[in-house]
């Protein structure tokens, strides 16, 4: 009887852990879809208010979850390996876009094509969306070092870590507001708080989102209004988790599990779509048709690239993993 009770309890715990992991993957899936959508600049530039609102929470949500999920108490070799596979694709794709910018459709301000311009781009002005990889690499490295120091209390470690993040921001390597969300994720992890015990699903989040959305002063992730927006959006997405159709949920969770693949390869599609597909769809003044076509095309394109690189056994050399 006791053995049966233990087995039942273990299964319940395992199911709970799986469910909670799925909910975090669901959040990551929603955020990666929004990231791709609003890196289709032909669409995003036509809806500046909506773009500013989405930018308030979609990457902060990613940073928050990344800080929470990063564990530096694992074997040192594992932690270093996970950090390395943030740096390798960052350097590879930044280098690719830097030297290929003369013939590749790349949005944004290009650095000078000099050695100095290259390192300035790599350290301070990343092209496209790859800044996230470099920022998380720096945060994770500081996190690893601080939490491997000698005998220090948790409060002292967090204080030193916050100071190191601040110095990274002052030096121009990262933005302070991004550091804030990654740091909050770390605090949740180190406090032994479950993510879903802090960010609970609530219908009250919806009116909060509406009120905040009609005050553009909150469209700054580094303000109290921006933080409330991030909290409210996560809370409301967790409500939707229980109501959306199962197949759609599974698809979003799949994207969340493979968000790194979508994140890394998406510029290979968002930039050409913005430059070429937009010229074909100029008759649609709303640009809705563009996003309806370009968004699934870009996401499916990244997954196809991931599958091809998996088959060629290149993925483990480029991003350290295959599609899950």
C-alpha positions as CSV (number, residue, x, y, z in Angstrom):
1,X,0.0,0.0,0.0
2,X,2.8,2.4,0.9
3,X,4.6,1.7,-2.3
4,X,1.4,2.3,-4.3
5,X,0.9,5.7,-2.5
6,X,4.5,6.7,-3.2
7,X,4.1,5.8,-6.9
8,X,0.9,7.8,-7.2
9,X,2.5,10.8,-5.5
10,X,5.5,10.6,-7.8
11,X,3.3,10.5,-10.9
12,X,1.3,13.5,-9.7
13,X,4.5,15.4,-9.2
14,X,5.9,14.4,-12.6
15,X,2.6,15.4,-14.3
16,X,2.6,18.7,-12.4
17,X,6.2,19.4,-13.5
18,X,5.4,18.5,-17.1
19,X,2.3,20.7,-17.1
20,X,4.3,23.7,-15.7
21,X,7.0,23.1,-18.2
22,X,4.4,23.1,-20.9
23,X,3.0,26.4,-19.7
24,X,6.4,28.1,-19.8
25,X,6.9,26.7,-23.3
26,X,3.5,28.0,-24.2
27,X,4.5,31.5,-23.1
28,X,7.8,31.2,-25.0
29,X,5.8,30.1,-28.1
30,X,3.5,33.2,-28.0
31,X,6.5,35.5,-27.5
32,X,8.5,34.0,-30.3
33,X,5.5,34.4,-32.7
34,X,5.2,38.0,-31.7
35,X,8.9,38.5,-32.1
36,X,8.8,37.2,-35.7
37,X,5.6,39.2,-36.5
38,X,7.1,42.5,-35.4
39,X,10.4,41.9,-37.1
40,X,8.4,41.9,-40.3
41,X,9.0,45.7,-40.5
42,X,6.8,46.3,-43.4
43,X,3.9,45.4,-41.2
44,X,5.3,46.7,-37.9
45,X,6.0,50.1,-39.3
46,X,2.4,50.5,-40.4
47,X,1.2,49.9,-36.8
48,X,3.6,51.9,-34.6
49,X,1.3,52.0,-31.6
50,X,0.7,48.2,-31.7
51,X,4.4,47.6,-32.3
52,X,5.4,49.7,-29.3
53,X,2.9,47.9,-27.1
54,X,4.2,44.5,-28.1
55,X,7.8,45.5,-27.7
56,X,6.9,46.4,-24.1
57,X,6.5,42.8,-23.0
58,X,7.5,40.2,-25.6
59,X,11.3,40.3,-25.1
60,X,11.0,41.1,-21.3
61,X,8.9,38.0,-21.0
62,X,11.6,36.0,-22.7
63,X,14.3,37.5,-20.5
64,X,12.2,36.8,-17.4
65,X,11.7,33.1,-18.3
66,X,15.4,32.8,-19.4
67,X,16.6,34.1,-16.0
68,X,14.2,31.7,-14.2
69,X,15.2,28.7,-16.2
70,X,18.9,29.2,-16.2
71,X,20.5,27.0,-13.5
72,X,24.1,27.5,-12.5
73,X,24.1,24.9,-9.8
74,X,24.4,22.1,-12.4
75,X,27.8,20.6,-13.3
76,X,30.2,23.3,-14.4
77,X,30.8,21.7,-17.7
78,X,27.0,21.7,-18.5
79,X,26.6,25.3,-17.6
80,X,29.6,26.4,-19.6
81,X,28.3,24.4,-22.6
82,X,24.9,26.1,-22.4
83,X,26.5,29.5,-22.4
84,X,28.8,28.6,-25.3
85,X,25.8,27.7,-27.4
86,X,24.5,31.2,-27.0
87,X,27.8,32.7,-28.1
88,X,28.5,30.5,-31.1
89,X,25.3,31.3,-33.1
90,X,25.6,34.9,-32.1
91,X,29.1,35.3,-33.5
92,X,28.3,33.2,-36.5
93,X,25.2,35.1,-37.7
94,X,26.5,38.5,-36.7
95,X,29.6,37.8,-38.8
96,X,27.4,36.4,-41.7
97,X,25.2,39.5,-41.8
98,X,28.2,41.9,-41.4
99,X,30.1,40.5,-44.4
100,X,27.0,39.7,-46.4
101,X,25.2,43.0,-45.9
102,X,26.3,44.2,-49.4
103,X,23.9,41.7,-51.0
104,X,21.6,40.5,-48.2
105,X,18.4,42.5,-47.4
106,X,19.2,43.6,-43.9
107,X,17.3,46.2,-42.0
108,X,18.8,48.6,-39.5
109,X,21.9,50.8,-39.5
110,X,24.9,49.0,-40.8
111,X,28.3,49.6,-39.1
112,X,31.4,50.6,-41.1
113,X,33.0,47.7,-42.9
114,X,36.2,47.8,-41.0
115,X,37.8,45.7,-38.2
116,X,36.8,48.4,-35.7
117,X,33.3,48.5,-37.1
118,X,33.0,44.7,-36.8
119,X,34.0,44.6,-33.2
120,X,31.8,47.6,-32.4
121,X,28.9,45.7,-33.9
122,X,29.8,42.5,-32.1
123,X,30.1,44.1,-28.6
124,X,27.8,47.1,-28.6
125,X,25.6,47.3,-31.7
126,X,24.4,43.8,-32.7
127,X,22.5,43.6,-36.0
128,X,18.9,42.5,-35.9
129,X,17.5,40.5,-33.0
130,X,20.7,38.7,-32.0
131,X,21.4,41.1,-29.2
132,X,19.3,38.7,-27.0
133,X,21.8,35.9,-27.4
134,X,24.8,38.1,-26.4
135,X,22.9,39.6,-23.5
136,X,21.9,36.3,-22.0
137,X,25.4,35.0,-22.5
138,X,26.8,38.0,-20.5
139,X,24.1,37.7,-17.8
140,X,24.6,33.9,-17.6
141,X,28.4,34.3,-17.3
142,X,28.1,36.8,-14.5
143,X,25.4,34.6,-12.8
144,X,27.8,31.6,-13.0
145,X,30.8,33.4,-11.6
146,X,28.9,35.2,-8.7
147,X,27.2,32.0,-7.6
148,X,30.4,30.0,-7.7
149,X,32.2,32.4,-5.4
150,X,33.1,31.4,-1.8
151,X,30.8,31.4,1.2
152,X,28.4,34.3,0.6
153,X,24.8,34.7,1.7
154,X,22.1,34.7,-1.0
155,X,21.4,38.4,-0.4
156,X,25.1,39.2,-1.0
157,X,25.3,37.1,-4.1
158,X,22.2,38.9,-5.5
159,X,23.6,42.3,-4.6
160,X,26.9,41.5,-6.4
161,X,25.0,40.1,-9.4
162,X,22.8,43.2,-9.6
163,X,25.9,45.4,-9.5
164,X,27.6,43.4,-12.2
165,X,24.5,43.7,-14.4
166,X,24.5,47.5,-13.7
167,X,28.2,47.7,-14.8
168,X,27.4,45.8,-18.0
169,X,24.7,48.4,-18.7
170,X,27.0,51.4,-17.9
171,X,29.6,49.9,-20.2
172,X,27.1,49.7,-23.1
173,X,27.1,45.9,-23.4
174,X,23.4,45.6,-22.4
175,X,20.4,47.7,-21.6
176,X,19.5,48.2,-17.9
177,X,15.8,47.5,-18.5
178,X,16.6,44.1,-20.1
179,X,18.9,43.3,-17.2
180,X,16.0,44.0,-14.8
181,X,13.8,41.2,-16.2
182,X,16.6,38.6,-16.3
183,X,17.5,39.5,-12.7
184,X,13.9,39.1,-11.6
185,X,13.8,35.6,-13.1
186,X,17.0,34.8,-11.2
187,X,15.5,36.1,-8.0
188,X,12.5,33.9,-8.5
189,X,14.7,30.8,-9.1
190,X,17.0,31.5,-6.1
191,X,14.0,32.2,-3.8
192,X,12.6,28.7,-4.6
193,X,9.4,30.3,-5.9
194,X,7.6,28.5,-8.7
195,X,7.1,30.7,-11.7
196,X,3.4,29.9,-11.8
197,X,2.9,30.7,-8.2
198,X,4.0,34.3,-8.9
199,X,2.4,34.7,-12.3
200,X,-1.0,33.2,-11.8
201,X,-3.7,33.0,-14.5
202,X,-6.3,35.7,-13.8
203,X,-9.1,37.3,-15.8
204,X,-8.4,40.5,-14.0
205,X,-5.3,40.8,-16.1
206,X,-7.4,41.6,-19.2
207,X,-8.9,45.0,-17.9
208,X,-5.4,45.8,-16.6
209,X,-4.0,45.2,-20.1
210,X,-6.6,47.4,-21.7
211,X,-6.1,50.3,-19.3
212,X,-2.3,50.2,-19.7
213,X,-2.5,49.9,-23.5
214,X,-4.4,53.2,-23.7
215,X,-1.6,55.0,-21.8
216,X,1.4,55.1,-24.2
217,X,3.6,56.3,-21.3
218,X,3.6,52.7,-20.1
219,X,5.2,51.5,-23.4
220,X,8.5,51.4,-21.7
221,X,9.6,48.1,-20.3
222,X,11.8,49.9,-17.7
223,X,8.9,51.7,-16.0
224,X,6.4,50.6,-13.5
225,X,3.7,50.7,-16.2
226,X,5.9,48.5,-18.4
227,X,6.4,46.0,-15.7
228,X,2.7,45.9,-14.9
229,X,2.1,45.3,-18.6
230,X,4.6,42.3,-18.6
231,X,3.0,40.9,-15.5
232,X,-0.6,41.3,-16.8
233,X,0.1,39.8,-20.3
234,X,1.8,36.8,-18.8
235,X,-1.1,36.3,-16.4
236,X,-3.7,36.6,-19.2
237,X,-1.8,34.2,-21.5
238,X,-1.9,31.7,-18.7
239,X,-5.7,32.1,-18.7
240,X,-5.8,31.4,-22.4
241,X,-3.7,28.3,-21.9
242,X,-6.7,26.5,-20.5
243,X,-9.1,27.6,-23.2
244,X,-7.4,27.5,-26.6
245,X,-7.9,24.3,-28.8
246,X,-5.6,21.5,-27.9
247,X,-3.9,21.3,-31.3
248,X,-3.2,25.0,-31.4
249,X,-1.8,24.8,-27.9
250,X,0.5,21.9,-28.8
251,X,1.7,23.8,-31.9
252,X,2.5,26.9,-29.8
253,X,4.2,24.7,-27.1
254,X,6.3,23.1,-29.9
255,X,7.4,26.6,-31.1
256,X,8.2,27.5,-27.5
257,X,10.4,24.4,-27.1
258,X,12.2,25.3,-30.4
259,X,12.2,29.1,-29.8
260,X,16.0,29.3,-30.1
261,X,15.8,27.8,-33.6
262,X,13.0,30.2,-34.7
263,X,14.9,33.1,-33.1
264,X,18.2,32.4,-34.8
265,X,17.0,31.6,-38.3
266,X,14.0,34.0,-38.5
267,X,16.1,36.9,-40.0
268,X,16.8,34.7,-43.0
269,X,13.1,35.1,-43.8
270,X,11.8,38.2,-42.2
271,X,14.3,40.5,-44.0
272,X,13.6,39.1,-47.5
273,X,9.8,39.1,-46.9
274,X,10.0,42.7,-45.9
275,X,12.0,43.7,-49.0
276,X,10.5,41.5,-51.7
277,X,7.0,40.2,-50.6
278,X,6.0,43.7,-49.6
279,X,6.6,44.9,-53.2
280,X,4.1,42.3,-54.5
281,X,1.4,43.2,-52.0
282,X,1.5,47.0,-52.3
283,X,-2.2,47.0,-53.2
284,X,-3.2,46.0,-49.7
285,X,-3.1,49.3,-47.8
286,X,-3.8,47.6,-44.4
287,X,-0.8,45.3,-44.8
288,X,-2.8,42.5,-43.1
289,X,-2.5,40.2,-46.1
290,X,1.3,40.7,-45.9
291,X,1.4,39.5,-42.3
292,X,-1.0,36.6,-43.0
293,X,1.4,35.3,-45.6
294,X,4.8,36.4,-44.3
295,X,4.4,35.3,-40.6
296,X,3.6,31.6,-41.3
297,X,6.1,31.6,-44.2
298,X,8.9,32.9,-41.9
299,X,8.1,30.5,-39.0
300,X,7.7,27.5,-41.2
301,X,10.9,28.5,-43.1
302,X,12.9,28.6,-39.8
303,X,11.6,25.1,-38.9
304,X,12.5,23.8,-42.3
305,X,16.0,25.2,-42.0
306,X,16.2,23.6,-38.6
307,X,15.2,20.2,-40.0
308,X,17.6,20.4,-42.9
309,X,20.5,21.3,-40.6
310,X,19.5,18.5,-38.3
311,X,19.6,16.1,-41.2
312,X,23.0,17.4,-42.2
313,X,24.2,17.1,-38.6
314,X,25.1,20.8,-38.6
315,X,22.7,21.9,-35.9
316,X,24.8,20.5,-33.0
317,X,27.8,22.4,-34.4
318,X,25.9,25.7,-34.8
319,X,23.4,25.9,-31.9
320,X,24.4,22.9,-29.8
321,X,21.1,21.0,-30.2
322,X,18.6,19.6,-32.6
323,X,14.9,20.3,-33.0
324,X,12.8,19.0,-30.1
